[in-house]
Amino acid sequence: MIKKMTFVFAPFALAIVLGACSDNEEPAANEEAAAPETEQTEETEEGTEDAAPAESALELPEEDAVVAVVNGEEIQGKVYNSVARQFESTLLSQGQDPSTEENLQLIEDEAMSVVIGNAVLLQDAKEKGHEADEAVVEERMEELKANFEDEDAMNEALAETGFTLEEMEEQLREQLVYESYMENEIDAPEVTDEEVQAAYDQFAESSEEEAPAFEEMEPTIRQSLQEQNDQEATFARVEELREDAEIEVKL
């Protein structure tokens, strides 16, 4: 099952655009990543080769439809759709069937939670005076463009998301606002040495093979635990903001 609000904020359309870029430029890597699914298809459907991927069962709103209104700010369908598709991909990557009634409801609920959570966080960030450095926005836009062979390839990828280049730039700007907000407004507890040691001991005890040395795993474990703390602190802030927000779900 998807962990609640797995990604609290991300430039959703940007992720899809870069995914399209990867599809076009790195077929070998994608074919390798898809190999387990292909093998499973061959095992379950004898004599069937190169089976087409299952169609999405998501019932998505029109891109320009208003799916929610948060403190007077309208959220469009294309934003919600980007999140829903990412959750669908997450379930697929976990070997789950996203087309079941339970998972379709899960995707719908979690996607709406994410877009509303993003909205209240960004609204609070802007009210507190957090702004994007335009020089950094320009730098990241250039990095985005550099992922494509030419302008036509980039525009083609953008067209698949329903977002314009200007909207992509605004998402990058919001990402910087979010990063500033997280750094200055979210106070998550620091991971202690005792917590890191306990997590390592638990891993070593449950591992079927000999675990790497503590010193080797310590940085990764500490980072993972800190990310959990950051996530939990962010969830708590979202809940606080939602309690005081005027939210109308239209989906």
Protein Blocks (a to p, Z undefined) as FASTA:
>chain_A
ZZehkblbacfklmmmmmmmmmmmmmmlmmmmmmmmmmmmmmmmghiahiacdddfbdcd
dfkbcfbdeehiacdfklmmmmmmmmmmmmmmnopafkbmklmmmmmmmmmmmmmmmmmm
mmmmmmnopacdfklmmmmmmmmmmmpmblmlmmmmmmmnopafklmmmmmmmmmmmmmm
mmmmmccddddfklmmmmmmmmmmmpmbdcddfklmmmmmmmmmmmmmmmmmmmmmmmmm
mmmpccddfZZ
